[in-house]
Amino acid sequence: MKYINFEDINDTVSDEFFMKEALKEAELALRKDEVPIGAVVVHNGRIIGRGHNLTETLNDVTAHAEMQAITAAANYIGAKYLKDCTLYVTIEPCVMCAGATYWAQVSRIVFGARDEKRGYSTINPGIVHPKTTVTGGILEVTCSNLVKVFFQEKRAK
């Protein structure tokens, strides 16, 4: 796993930088014919967990990008709580993944594009931890287009 130390920059630049890292994970999912969603967990400017969708590969409906990144981060730090960590994910988390961020006590969630149908904010906006801050819309068009094109190509087959 590649760890990146990225400190002393403003939040907008770092949010875009780390969202680009999540997009790299989404590209890995795309190469495996998985829904192209990627995620990274960052602590103190360092990526401590990466993940992309593996639901088809693992035959596991819970193998979402966020779950993979949260598990990798928890294994890296040797603890189940991810306090002072930020989860970057290309698409708004679903209810399951938002619930996992609650239990992991993730301090911040940053997502690219909103998921109008299955995103947690549409179904249950109160599911994230009350101390978790959420920022959406980082590289939104890029994140959204990756998923839209994937499904357009699937429907065309």
Accessible surface in RSA format (square Angstrom, percent):
REM  Atomic radii and reference values for relative SASA: ProtOr
REM  Chains: A
REM  Algorithm: Lee & Richards
REM  Probe-radius: 1.40
REM  Slices: 20
REM RES _ NUM      All-atoms   Total-Side   Main-Chain    Non-polar    All polar
REM                ABS   REL    ABS   REL    ABS   REL    ABS   REL    ABS   REL
RES MET A   1   122.70  63.5  42.83  28.3  79.87 190.2  57.79  49.1  64.91  86.0
RES LYS A   2   122.05  59.5 111.01  68.1  11.04  26.3  83.63  75.3  38.42  40.9
RES TYR A   3    82.49  38.5  54.64  31.1  27.85  72.5  41.15  30.9  41.33  51.0
RES ILE A   4    24.92  14.2  22.07  16.4   2.84   6.9  24.92  17.9   0.00   0.0
RES ASN A   5    92.50  63.8  64.70  62.5  27.79  66.9  20.55  49.5  71.95  69.5
RES PHE A   6    52.03  26.0  44.02  27.3   8.01  20.8  47.07  28.5   4.96  14.2
RES GLU A   7    99.91  57.4  75.54  57.2  24.37  58.0  25.83  50.0  74.08  60.5
RES ASP A   8   150.11 105.2 104.61 104.1  45.51 107.6  43.53 102.4 106.59 106.3
RES ILE A   9    70.87  40.3  40.47  30.1  30.40  73.3  50.00  36.0  20.87  56.6
RES ASN A  10    96.69  66.7  81.60  78.9  15.10  36.3  44.90 108.1  51.80  50.1
RES ASP A  11    99.07  69.4  94.54  94.1   4.53  10.7  20.27  47.7  78.80  78.6
RES THR A  12    85.89  61.1  82.71  83.8   3.18   7.6  48.87  65.6  37.02  56.0
RES VAL A  13    74.38  48.9  72.68  65.8   1.71   4.1  73.14  63.5   1.25   3.4
RES SER A  14    14.75  12.5  14.75  19.7   0.00   0.0   7.59  16.2   7.16  10.0
RES ASP A  15     5.15   3.6   5.15   5.1   0.00   0.0   0.00   0.0   5.15   5.1
RES GLU A  16    67.79  38.9  67.79  51.3   0.00   0.0   4.90   9.5  62.89  51.3
RES PHE A  17    52.39  26.2  49.21  30.5   3.18   8.3  51.61  31.3   0.78   2.2
RES PHE A  18     4.25   2.1   4.25   2.6   0.00   0.0   4.25   2.6   0.00   0.0
RES MET A  19     0.00   0.0   0.00   0.0   0.00   0.0   0.00   0.0   0.00   0.0
RES LYS A  20   112.31  54.8 110.62  67.9   1.69   4.0  56.64  51.0  55.67  59.3
RES GLU A  21     4.78   2.7   4.78   3.6   0.00   0.0   0.00   0.0   4.78   3.9
RES ALA A  22     0.00   0.0   0.00   0.0   0.00   0.0   0.00   0.0   0.00   0.0
RES LEU A  23    19.30  10.7  19.23  13.8   0.06   0.2  19.30  13.6   0.00   0.0
RES LYS A  24   105.86  51.6 102.02  62.6   3.84   9.1  77.52  69.8  28.34  30.2
RES GLU A  25    11.68   6.7  11.68   8.8   0.00   0.0   0.00   0.0  11.68   9.5
RES ALA A  26     0.00   0.0   0.00   0.0   0.00   0.0   0.00   0.0   0.00   0.0
RES GLU A  27    69.21  39.7  69.21  52.4   0.00   0.0  22.72  43.9  46.49  38.0
RES LEU A  28    62.85  35.0  62.41  44.6   0.44   1.1  62.50  43.9   0.35   1.0
RES ALA A  29     0.00   0.0   0.00   0.0   0.00   0.0   0.00   0.0   0.00   0.0
RES LEU A  30    62.01  34.5  52.92  37.9   9.09  22.8  52.92  37.2   9.09  24.5
RES ARG A  31   181.75  76.3 142.37  72.6  39.39  93.8  69.56  95.1 112.20  68.0
RES LYS A  32   100.57  49.1  77.18  47.4  23.39  55.7  61.64  55.5  38.93  41.5
RES ASP A  33    76.38  53.5  69.63  69.3   6.75  16.0  30.57  71.9  45.81  45.7
RES GLU A  34     0.34   0.2   0.13   0.1   0.21   0.5   0.21   0.4   0.13   0.1
RES VAL A  35    42.22  27.8  41.12  37.2   1.10   2.6  41.12  35.7   1.10   3.0
RES PRO A  36     0.43   0.3   0.00   0.0   0.43   1.6   0.00   0.0   0.43   2.7
RES ILE A  37    28.24  16.1  28.24  21.0   0.00   0.0  28.24  20.3   0.00   0.0
RES GLY A  38     0.00   0.0   0.00   N/A   0.00   0.0   0.00   0.0   0.00   0.0
RES ALA A  39     0.00   0.0   0.00   0.0   0.00   0.0   0.00   0.0   0.00   0.0
RES VAL A  40     0.00   0.0   0.00   0.0   0.00   0.0   0.00   0.0   0.00   0.0
RES VAL A  41     0.00   0.0   0.00   0.0   0.00   0.0   0.00   0.0   0.00   0.0
RES VAL A  42    10.84   7.1   8.96   8.1   1.88   4.5   8.96   7.8   1.88   5.1
RES HIS A  43    56.37  30.8  54.58  37.9   1.79   4.6  27.79  28.6  28.59  33.3
RES ASN A  44   106.38  73.4  86.23  83.3  20.15  48.5  31.60  76.1  74.78  72.3
RES GLY A  45    13.90  17.1   0.00   N/A  13.90  17.1   6.71  18.4   7.20  16.1
RES ARG A  46    92.20  38.7  92.20  47.0   0.00   0.0  14.21  19.4  77.99  47.3
RES ILE A  47     0.00   0.0   0.00   0.0   0.00   0.0   0.00   0.0   0.00   0.0
RES ILE A  48     3.43   2.0   3.43   2.6   0.00   0.0   3.43   2.5   0.00   0.0
RES GLY A  49     0.00   0.0   0.00   N/A   0.00   0.0   0.00   0.0   0.00   0.0
RES ARG A  50    36.10  15.2  26.19  13.4   9.91  23.6  19.20  26.2  16.90  10.2
RES GLY A  51     4.70   5.8   0.00   N/A   4.70   5.8   4.70  12.9   0.00   0.0
RES HIS A  52    19.19  10.5  18.70  13.0   0.50   1.3  18.50  19.1   0.69   0.8
RES ASN A  53    10.65   7.3  10.65  10.3   0.00   0.0   0.08   0.2  10.57  10.2
RES LEU A  54    28.39  15.8  28.39  20.3   0.00   0.0  28.39  19.9   0.00   0.0
RES THR A  55    28.79  20.5  24.39  24.7   4.40  10.5  13.99  18.8  14.80  22.4
RES GLU A  56   120.65  69.3 108.78  82.3  11.87  28.3  31.19  60.3  89.46  73.0
RES THR A  57    78.86  56.1  47.81  48.5  31.05  74.0  51.38  69.0  27.48  41.5
RES LEU A  58    96.02  53.5  73.58  52.6  22.44  56.4  77.74  54.6  18.28  49.2
RES ASN A  59   139.26  96.0 104.16 100.7  35.09  84.5  34.04  81.9 105.22 101.7
RES ASP A  60    53.29  37.3  47.68  47.5   5.61  13.3  14.45  34.0  38.84  38.7
RES VAL A  61   125.46  82.6 118.77 107.5   6.69  16.1 120.13 104.4   5.34  14.5
RES THR A  62    60.91  43.3  59.26  60.1   1.64   3.9  43.57  58.5  17.34  26.2
RES ALA A  63     0.91   0.8   0.15   0.2   0.77   1.7   0.91   1.3   0.00   0.0
RES HIS A  64    47.10  25.7  47.10  32.7   0.00   0.0  24.40  25.2  22.70  26.4
RES ALA A  65     0.00   0.0   0.00   0.0   0.00   0.0   0.00   0.0   0.00   0.0
RES GLU A  66     7.36   4.2   7.36   5.6   0.00   0.0   0.00   0.0   7.36   6.0
RES MET A  67    46.50  24.1  44.93  29.7   1.57   3.7  45.09  38.3   1.41   1.9
RES GLN A  68    47.83  26.7  43.03  31.4   4.80  11.4   6.54  13.9  41.30  31.3
RES ALA A  69     0.00   0.0   0.00   0.0   0.00   0.0   0.00   0.0   0.00   0.0
RES ILE A  70    18.31  10.4  18.31  13.6   0.00   0.0  18.31  13.2   0.00   0.0
RES THR A  71    78.64  55.9  75.52  76.6   3.13   7.5  52.80  70.9  25.85  39.1
RES ALA A  72    20.99  19.3  12.27  18.9   8.72  19.8  17.92  25.2   3.06   8.1
RES ALA A  73     0.00   0.0   0.00   0.0   0.00   0.0   0.00   0.0   0.00   0.0
RES ALA A  74    21.00  19.3  18.73  28.9   2.27   5.2  19.06  26.8   1.94   5.1
RES ASN A  75   112.27  77.4  88.36  85.4  23.91  57.6  28.24  68.0  84.03  81.2
RES TYR A  76    97.47  45.5  65.88  37.5  31.59  82.2  53.18  40.0  44.29  54.6
RES ILE A  77    72.85  41.5  40.16  29.9  32.69  78.8  46.79  33.7  26.06  70.7
RES GLY A  78    67.29  83.0   0.00   N/A  67.29  83.0  34.30  94.1  32.99  73.9
RES ALA A  79    52.10  47.9  38.20  58.9  13.90  31.6  50.39  71.0   1.70   4.5
RES LYS A  80   145.05  70.8 133.30  81.8  11.75  28.0  83.34  75.0  61.71  65.7
RES TYR A  81    89.85  41.9  84.32  48.0   5.53  14.4  52.33  39.3  37.53  46.3
RES LEU A  82     0.20   0.1   0.01   0.0   0.20   0.5   0.20   0.1   0.00   0.0
RES LYS A  83   121.32  59.2 111.95  68.7   9.38  22.3  57.99  52.2  63.34  67.5
RES ASP A  84   106.49  74.6  89.60  89.2  16.90  40.0  21.44  50.5  85.05  84.8
RES CYS A  85     1.51   1.1   0.85   1.0   0.66   1.6   0.64   1.6   0.87   0.9
RES THR A  86    19.84  14.1  19.78  20.1   0.06   0.2   1.43   1.9  18.41  27.8
RES LEU A  87     0.00   0.0   0.00   0.0   0.00   0.0   0.00   0.0   0.00   0.0
RES TYR A  88     7.12   3.3   7.12   4.1   0.00   0.0   0.03   0.0   7.09   8.7
RES VAL A  89     0.00   0.0   0.00   0.0   0.00   0.0   0.00   0.0   0.00   0.0
RES THR A  90     0.73   0.5   0.73   0.7   0.00   0.0   0.73   1.0   0.00   0.0
RES ILE A  91    14.85   8.4  14.62  10.9   0.22   0.5  14.62  10.5   0.22   0.6
RES GLU A  92     4.63   2.7   0.00   0.0   4.63  11.0   0.00   0.0   4.63   3.8
RES PRO A  93     0.06   0.0   0.00   0.0   0.06   0.2   0.06   0.0   0.00   0.0
RES CYS A  94    27.03  20.4  24.09  26.9   2.93   6.9  20.93  53.0   6.10   6.6
RES VAL A  95    43.17  28.4  41.69  37.7   1.48   3.6  41.69  36.2   1.48   4.0
RES MET A  96    65.82  34.1  48.92  32.4  16.90  40.2  45.54  38.7  20.28  26.9
RES CYS A  97     0.00   0.0   0.00   0.0   0.00   0.0   0.00   0.0   0.00   0.0
RES ALA A  98     0.00   0.0   0.00   0.0   0.00   0.0   0.00   0.0   0.00   0.0
RES GLY A  99    11.18  13.8   0.00   N/A  11.18  13.8  11.18  30.7   0.00   0.0
RES ALA A 100    20.02  18.4  11.27  17.4   8.75  19.9  16.83  23.7   3.19   8.4
RES THR A 101     0.01   0.0   0.00   0.0   0.01   0.0   0.01   0.0   0.00   0.0
RES TYR A 102    77.98  36.4  76.85  43.7   1.12   2.9  32.67  24.5  45.31  55.9
RES TRP A 103   189.18  75.9 181.17  87.7   8.02  18.8 157.72  84.1  31.47  51.1
RES ALA A 104     6.96   6.4   4.56   7.0   2.40   5.5   6.54   9.2   0.42   1.1
RES GLN A 105    49.92  27.9  45.39  33.2   4.53  10.8   6.75  14.4  43.17  32.7
RES VAL A 106     1.63   1.1   0.00   0.0   1.63   3.9   0.00   0.0   1.63   4.4
RES SER A 107    41.18  34.8  33.05  44.1   8.13  18.7  28.36  60.4  12.81  18.0
RES ARG A 108    53.02  22.3  53.02  27.0   0.00   0.0  24.62  33.6  28.40  17.2
RES ILE A 109     0.00   0.0   0.00   0.0   0.00   0.0   0.00   0.0   0.00   0.0
RES VAL A 110     0.00   0.0   0.00   0.0   0.00   0.0   0.00   0.0   0.00   0.0
RES PHE A 111     4.38   2.2   4.38   2.7   0.00   0.0   4.38   2.7   0.00   0.0
RES GLY A 112     0.26   0.3   0.00   N/A   0.26   0.3   0.00   0.0   0.26   0.6
RES ALA A 113     4.22   3.9   4.21   6.5   0.01   0.0   4.22   5.9   0.00   0.0
RES ARG A 114   117.74  49.4  99.07  50.5  18.67  44.4  28.01  38.3  89.73  54.4
RES ASP A 115    36.64  25.7  32.79  32.6   3.85   9.1   7.32  17.2  29.31  29.2
RES GLU A 116   123.21  70.7 109.40  82.8  13.80  32.9  57.62 111.4  65.59  53.6
RES LYS A 117   164.62  80.3 143.26  87.9  21.36  50.9  91.86  82.7  72.76  77.5
RES ARG A 118   158.42  66.5 157.76  80.4   0.66   1.6  53.02  72.5 105.41  63.9
RES GLY A 119     0.07   0.1   0.00   N/A   0.07   0.1   0.07   0.2   0.00   0.0
RES TYR A 120    11.83   5.5  11.83   6.7   0.00   0.0   1.61   1.2  10.22  12.6
RES SER A 121    34.45  29.1  21.14  28.2  13.31  30.7  17.84  38.0  16.61  23.3
RES THR A 122    78.87  56.1  46.94  47.6  31.93  76.1  47.33  63.6  31.54  47.7
RES ILE A 123   102.82  58.5  72.97  54.4  29.86  72.0  77.51  55.8  25.31  68.7
RES ASN A 124    65.23  45.0  63.39  61.3   1.84   4.4  10.77  25.9  54.46  52.6
RES PRO A 125    86.55  63.1  76.22  69.5  10.33  37.5  76.62  63.3   9.93  61.7
RES GLY A 126    65.10  80.3   0.00   N/A  65.10  80.3  38.96 106.9  26.14  58.6
RES ILE A 127    39.48  22.5  32.26  24.0   7.23  17.4  37.69  27.1   1.80   4.9
RES VAL A 128    19.11  12.6  14.83  13.4   4.28  10.3  14.83  12.9   4.28  11.6
RES HIS A 129    34.36  18.8  33.60  23.4   0.76   2.0  13.89  14.3  20.47  23.8
RES PRO A 130   116.19  84.7  76.34  69.6  39.85 144.9  87.99  72.6  28.19 175.2
RES LYS A 131   173.72  84.7 152.25  93.4  21.47  51.1 102.42  92.2  71.30  76.0
RES THR A 132    14.39  10.2   0.79   0.8  13.60  32.4   0.00   0.0  14.39  21.8
RES THR A 133    82.21  58.5  77.99  79.1   4.22  10.0  75.53 101.4   6.68  10.1
RES VAL A 134    57.54  37.9  24.40  22.1  33.14  79.9  24.40  21.2  33.14  89.9
RES THR A 135    44.63  31.7  40.57  41.1   4.06   9.7  29.69  39.9  14.94  22.6
RES GLY A 136    35.56  43.9   0.00   N/A  35.56  43.9   6.08  16.7  29.48  66.0
RES GLY A 137    36.16  44.6   0.00   N/A  36.16  44.6  14.02  38.5  22.13  49.6
RES ILE A 138    26.29  15.0  24.57  18.3   1.72   4.1  26.29  18.9   0.00   0.0
RES LEU A 139    47.51  26.5  32.90  23.5  14.61  36.7  41.75  29.3   5.76  15.5
RES GLU A 140    84.34  48.4  81.44  61.6   2.91   6.9  14.70  28.4  69.64  56.9
RES VAL A 141   108.39  71.3 104.55  94.6   3.84   9.3 106.92  92.9   1.47   4.0
RES THR A 142    74.83  53.2  68.71  69.7   6.12  14.6  42.78  57.5  32.05  48.5
RES CYS A 143     0.68   0.5   0.00   0.0   0.68   1.6   0.08   0.2   0.61   0.7
RES SER A 144    21.51  18.2  19.22  25.7   2.29   5.3  10.35  22.0  11.16  15.6
RES ASN A 145    68.88  47.5  68.50  66.2   0.38   0.9  17.64  42.4  51.24  49.5
RES LEU A 146    29.97  16.7  23.88  17.1   6.08  15.3  28.42  20.0   1.55   4.2
RES VAL A 147    24.95  16.4  24.95  22.6   0.00   0.0  24.95  21.7   0.00   0.0
RES LYS A 148   118.15  57.6 113.49  69.6   4.66  11.1  69.53  62.6  48.62  51.8
RES VAL A 149    71.07  46.8  71.07  64.3   0.00   0.0  71.07  61.8   0.00   0.0
RES PHE A 150    12.41   6.2  10.03   6.2   2.38   6.2  11.57   7.0   0.84   2.4
RES PHE A 151    75.87  38.0  75.87  47.0   0.00   0.0  75.87  46.0   0.00   0.0
RES GLN A 152   102.73  57.4  96.42  70.5   6.31  15.0  29.82  63.5  72.91  55.3
RES GLU A 153   102.10  58.6  99.09  75.0   3.02   7.2  35.95  69.5  66.15  54.0
RES LYS A 154    77.69  37.9  63.94  39.2  13.74  32.7  44.22  39.8  33.47  35.7
RES ARG A 155   173.21  72.7 141.30  72.0  31.91  76.0  79.40 108.5  93.82  56.9
RES ALA A 156    90.65  83.3  47.28  73.0  43.37  98.7  59.58  83.9  31.07  82.3
RES LYS A 157   190.01  92.7 124.69  76.5  65.32 155.5 116.15 104.5  73.85  78.7
END  Absolute sums over single chains surface
CHAIN  1 A     8279.6       6808.5       1471.2       4577.3       3702.3
END  Absolute sums over all chains
TOTAL          8279.6       6808.5       1471.2       4577.3       3702.3
